[in-house]
């Protein structure tokens, strides 16, 4: 397993953790529990962003820009 594959796995795991913390925050029954999950969620989102940034910096996570005509079509569709 190379560095890129390790980073991809780390990113996917961190996204999963964020999902779990989000649901914990939403479903929390008390303010203390909600606050704890919210704090953990924010930390995980920060880690996810750091992993993404490092991968992007190395060219391992490329994003494509949306084409303007497709953006216009979607705007019309949902207007």
N, C-alpha and C positions, 0 to 999 in steps of 0.2 A: 504494500500500500504506500503510495507516494504522498507528498505533502498536500497536493491539491485534493486528493481523495479524502485525506484526514480532515482538511478544512471543510469540505463539502459535508462530511458526516457531522462535524461539530455544528455547522450551521443548521442542518436539518434537526439535530437534537435540540438545539437552543430554540428553534421555532416551535418545536413540540412542547418544550417547557413553558414558553410564553403562552401557548394555547391553554395549557393546564392552569397556569396562574390566572389567566383572564377569566376562565370559567369559575375558578375559586373565588375571585373577586366578585363576580356577578352573583354567585350563589351564596355568598357569605351571609350569615344570619345576624351577626353583630358588627358593630363599628370596629371593634378591635381586630376581629378576624378579617374584615374587609380591608382594613388598613395594612395588616400584615401581608395579605396576598397582593395588595396594590403595590406595596414597597418591593416585594419580591419580583413582581411583574416588571416594574420600572428597571430594576437591576438586570433582569434577563433581557429586556429590550435593549439596554445599553450594551450588554455583551454581544447580542445578535448584531447590532450595528457595527461594533468593533470588528467582528469576524467578517461581516460583509465588506466593510471598508478595506480590510487587509486583502481579501480575495479580489476585490475590484482593482486595487492597487497593483496586484500581481497579474492582472488580466485573466483571472480564473472565473470571474462572474461578470459577464458582459450583459448590459441591458440595451435593447434596441429602442430607438426613438419611434414614437407613433407617427405614422404618416398623417399629414394635415387633412387630406381628403377623408380618411377614416374617422378622424376626430369630428370633422364637420358632419359626416353621415350620422354618427352617434348623437351629436347634439340635436340634429333634426329629428331623429327617431324618438328621443326622450323629451322633446319640447312640447 
